[in-house]
Amino acid sequence: MTTDRVRLLADMYRIRRMEETCAELYGLQKIRGFLHLYIGEEACAVGAVHALTDDDNILATYREHGHALMRGVPMNSIMAEMYGKASGCSRGRGGSMHLFDSSRRFYGGTAIVGSGLPQAVGLALADTMLARPGITVCFFGDGAVAEGAFHESLNLASLWRLPVLFVIENNLYAMGTALSRAQAQTDLASKAAGYAMTSSAADGMDVEAVHAAVSEAAAAVRAGRRPHLLELHTYRFRAHSMFDAELYRDRAEVDEWKKRDPIATYAARLVADGVLDKAGVDGLDRAARDEVTGAVEFAEATPWEPVADLLTDVHTPRGM
C-alpha cells in the first residue's frame, strides 16, 4: 500500500489518546454537554480519510472527533472547541458534536441522526454542476439507516448520478438498540441494490482493510461519477455517550471485541513484519500523548468568546 503504515498506527494512537483525555476532562467538567467517543473505531476514520484527496468533501456524525483530526483539523482547535473556547474550530459554539472546518472541506459534525446524508447529496450536486473534481464522502452509523433521509439520499444520489461515497460505520448498536432488533435485513450494504447502486463491505477493525476498501470505492465513484455504499464492520468500546448507562449489552461481548482492538492488533502486525520494534511503537504512543497534553494546555490558556460577540451570527426576524 502507498500510505505509510507507521502513519496509520500513529494516527490511530492520536485519536485514542485524544478521546481518552476528553473522557477524563468530561469527568472534571472541563468539557460539558454531550460527548460521544470514537474509542474502538479508530481504524475507520484513519483508513478512510488517508484514502481521500484534499478536493473531497467529508461529512461525519456526532462521533466525529477522529474524522476531523484525520482531515487535518489541528488537535488544538478541536480541544478548544470541546472546551467551548473562541479559538475552537467552530468558535466554541458547536462543541463536541459540531466540529467544522470548511477550509479543509470538512463539513461536520452534526447532532441530528442521518442529517449528513442529504447534505452530502447537495454537496455532490454542487460539485457536479460546477464540474469540480472531488467526491463527497459521508460517514454515518447503522442507526441512520433507519431514517427516511438514508433512503431518500441514496435514491437521489443514484437517480442524479452523483459522486457520493456513503460509508456506514456499523458498530452494531444505534444508541442502545441492537442492529438485529432494528433492521430486518442486517446486511446493510445490500440495501444499495434497491437504488441501483453498487456496494461493498470491509472489516472496520483493520485499518489496512478499510484503506483498501475506501481506495477502491472512491476510485470507482471518481471514474463513474456514480454513488457507492460501503459498510464498515466495527465496534465502539465505550458507551454511546457519557450519559449512557450501557445496560443493553453484556460486558463479555465488549471484552471479546476488545481482543480485536485495531491499535493493539495493528501494532503487533507492524512489529511482526519488522516495520517497527516495541520502542518504535512506544514512541508513537508517547508522541500522541504529548500532542494531547499540548492541546489541553492550549485549550486551557485560550480565551472565551467575549460577551459582546455573543449575538454575532444570531439572526432574528425583523421587528422582534
Residue pairs with C-beta under 8 A, 6 or more apart in sequence:
1 208
1 211
1 212
3 50
3 51
3 211
5 208
5 270
5 275
6 270
6 275
6 276
6 280
6 284
7 50
8 46
8 47
8 50
8 207
8 208
8 211
8 266
9 207
9 263
9 266
9 267
9 270
9 276
9 281
9 284
10 284
10 287
10 288
11 42
11 46
11 50
11 69
11 70
12 42
12 43
12 46
12 207
12 262
12 263
12 266
13 263
13 284
13 285
13 287
13 288
14 69
14 75
14 288
14 291
14 292
15 38
15 42
15 45
15 46
15 65
15 66
15 69
15 70
16 39
16 42
16 263
16 288
17 285
17 288
17 289
17 291
17 292
18 65
18 69
18 75
18 78
18 79
18 288
18 291
18 292
18 295
19 37
19 38
19 39
19 65
19 66
20 39
21 292
21 296
22 31
22 35
22 37
22 65
22 79
22 82
22 96
23 35
23 37
23 238
23 242
25 31
25 82
25 296
26 32
26 35
26 242
30 83
31 82
31 83
31 96
32 84
32 95
33 95
33 96
33 97
34 62
34 95
34 96
34 97
34 111
34 241
34 242
34 243
35 82
35 96
35 241
35 242
36 62
36 63
36 96
36 97
36 240
36 241
37 63
37 65
37 236
37 238
37 242
38 45
38 63
38 65
38 66
38 236
39 236
39 237
39 238
40 171
40 234
40 235
40 236
40 237
40 238
40 257
40 258
40 261
40 262
41 63
41 66
41 169
41 171
41 204
41 234
41 235
41 236
41 262
42 66
42 207
42 262
42 263
43 204
43 205
43 206
43 207
43 210
43 234
43 262
43 266
44 66
44 139
44 167
44 169
44 204
44 210
44 232
44 234
45 66
45 67
45 69
45 70
45 139
46 66
46 70
46 207
46 210
47 206
47 207
47 208
47 209
47 210
47 211
47 213
47 214
48 70
48 137
48 139
48 167
48 210
48 211
48 214
48 232
49 58
49 67
49 70
49 71
50 70
50 211
51 211
51 214
51 215
51 218
52 58
52 135
52 137
52 214
52 218
53 134
54 104
54 105
55 105
55 132
55 133
55 134
56 105
56 134
56 135
56 136
56 137
56 218
57 105
57 107
57 120
57 123
57 124
57 127
57 134
57 135
57 136
57 137
58 67
58 71
58 105
58 106
58 107
58 136
58 137
58 138
58 139
59 107
59 108
59 110
59 116
59 119
59 120
59 123
59 136
59 137
59 138
59 139
60 67
60 68
60 106
60 108
60 109
60 110
60 116
60 139
60 140
61 110
61 113
61 116
61 139
61 140
61 141
61 144
61 169
62 96
62 97
62 109
62 110
62 111
63 141
63 169
63 236
64 97
64 99
64 108
64 109
64 139
65 78
65 96
65 99
67 106
67 139
68 78
68 89
68 99
68 101
68 106
68 109
69 75
69 78
71 101
71 104
71 105
71 106
72 101
72 104
72 106
73 89
73 99
73 101
73 104
73 106
75 291
75 292
75 294
75 295
76 87
76 294
76 295
76 298
76 299
77 87
77 88
77 89
77 101
78 88
78 89
78 99
78 295
79 88
79 292
79 295
79 296
79 298
79 299
80 86
80 87
80 88
80 89
80 92
80 295
80 298
80 299
80 302
81 88
81 89
81 90
81 92
81 94
81 95
81 96
81 99
82 88
82 95
82 96
82 299
83 92
83 299
83 300
83 302
84 92
84 93
84 95
84 304
85 92
85 299
85 302
85 303
85 304
85 305
86 92
86 302
86 303
86 304
86 305
86 306
86 309
87 298
87 299
87 302
87 303
88 94
89 99
89 100
89 101
90 98
90 99
90 100
90 109
91 305
92 304
92 305
93 305
94 100
94 109
97 109
97 110
97 111
98 108
98 109
98 110
98 111
99 106
99 108
99 109
100 106
100 107
100 108
100 109
105 134
107 116
107 119
107 123
108 116
108 119
110 116
110 119
113 140
113 141
113 143
113 144
113 147
114 140
114 144
114 147
114 149
114 150
115 149
116 138
116 139
116 140
117 138
117 140
117 144
117 147
117 149
117 150
117 152
117 153
117 154
117 166
118 149
118 152
118 153
119 138
120 136
120 137
120 138
120 153
120 157
120 164
120 166
121 153
121 156
121 157
121 160
121 162
121 164
123 136
124 135
124 136
124 157
124 162
124 163
124 164
124 227
125 160
125 162
126 132
127 133
127 134
127 135
127 136
127 163
128 160
128 161
128 162
128 163
128 225
133 222
134 163
135 163
135 164
135 165
135 218
135 221
135 222
136 162
136 163
136 164
136 165
137 164
137 165
137 167
137 214
137 218
138 164
138 165
138 166
138 167
139 167
139 169
140 150
140 166
140 167
140 168
140 169
141 168
141 169
141 170
141 171
141 174
142 168
142 169
142 170
142 171
142 172
142 173
142 174
142 179
142 182
142 183
142 188
143 174
143 175
143 177
143 182
144 150
144 168
144 174
145 168
145 183
145 188
145 191
146 174
146 182
146 183
151 195
153 166
154 166
154 191
154 192
154 194
154 195
154 197
154 227
154 229
155 195
156 162
157 164
157 166
157 195
157 197
157 227
158 195
158 196
158 197
158 226
158 227
161 225
161 226
161 227
162 225
162 226
162 227
163 221
163 222
163 225
163 226
163 227
164 221
164 227
164 228
165 214
165 217
165 218
165 221
165 227
165 228
165 230
166 227
166 228
166 229
166 230
167 214
167 230
167 232
168 188
168 189
168 229
168 230
168 231
168 232
169 204
169 232
169 234
170 179
170 188
170 204
170 231
170 232
170 233
170 234
171 234
171 235
171 236
172 178
172 179
172 235
173 179
173 236
173 240
173 248
173 249
174 182
175 240
175 244
176 240
176 244
176 246
176 247
176 248
177 248
178 248
178 249
179 186
180 186
185 191
188 231
189 199
189 200
189 201
189 229
189 230
189 231
190 199
191 199
191 229
192 198
192 199
192 228
192 229
193 199
197 226
197 227
197 228
197 229
198 220
198 226
198 228
198 229
199 228
199 229
199 230
199 231
200 213
200 216
200 217
200 228
200 229
200 230
200 231
201 213
201 230
201 231
201 232
201 233
202 209
202 210
202 212
202 213
202 230
202 231
202 232
202 233
203 209
203 210
203 232
203 233
204 210
204 232
204 233
204 234
205 233
205 234
205 235
205 260
205 261
205 262
205 265
206 262
206 265
206 266
207 262
207 266
208 266
210 232
213 230
213 232
214 230
217 228
217 230
220 226
220 228
221 227
221 228
235 257
235 260
237 254
237 257
237 258
237 261
239 245
239 246
240 246
267 276
267 281
270 276
270 281
271 277
271 278
271 281
276 284
